[in-house]
Amino acid sequence: MKKLTFIIILIASFIVVSCRVKNSCEINHTGSIAVINHYGETVELRINNEKIGEIENGNVMKSDRLVGKYDINVVKFPNVWDTTVNVVECEIVEYTISK
């Protein structure tokens, strides 16, 4: 009887320890891109040629994305900044614009 109780407690302990709630980014396989504007003026953000919005000076715009590579374009004519970032699950990739 003691052996059976010990085995049940041992199995229950393994189940409790091995089970944890996953973050939504783990379930959905997403990460984030954060673009920081230190240019001195409002700039336009595009990700994979899709306009995301405008970022005022001193602000950050964050966009949650599926894991993968993304082309970032920040535009303040006549200036254009282009880069490619790799979004990793549950991490934030930062890109800073400055003069």
C-alpha positions, -999 to 999 in steps of 0.1 A, spaced: 0 0 0 28 24 9 45 16 -25 13 24 -44 8 57 -25 44 66 -32 40 59 -69 8 79 -72 24 109 -54 55 106 -76 34 106 -108 13 135 -96 45 155 -88 58 149 -123 25 160 -139 24 192 -118 60 201 -124 59 194 -162 27 213 -168 29 251 -172 8 277 -189 23 288 -222 26 325 -232 4 335 -261 35 343 -281 46 306 -277 12 293 -288 9 317 -317 46 317 -326 49 355 -326 74 382 -316 75 420 -319 92 447 -339 98 480 -321 108 510 -341 122 539 -321 122 574 -336 150 597 -325 151 615 -359 137 648 -347 106 647 -369 76 624 -375 84 595 -397 63 569 -416 67 532 -408 62 504 -434 67 467 -428 68 446 -459 56 476 -479 24 479 -457 20 512 -441 18 507 -403 15 543 -392 35 574 -383 58 577 -354 63 610 -337 98 621 -325 108 603 -293 81 577 -296 81 539 -302 58 519 -325 55 482 -317 41 456 -341 35 420 -332 44 396 -360 47 359 -368 82 345 -366 102 353 -397 120 379 -417 105 414 -424 116 443 -444 113 476 -426 111 509 -443 111 542 -424 103 572 -446 108 609 -441 113 623 -476 139 626 -490 153 602 -464 144 565 -464 159 539 -440 157 502 -451 166 472 -431 156 435 -426 149 421 -392 143 385 -380 114 382 -356 121 355 -330 94 339 -309 85 359 -277 113 384 -283 113 421 -293 136 433 -322 144 470 -319 153 493 -347 162 530 -340 161 559 -364 183 589 -357 200 617 -375 
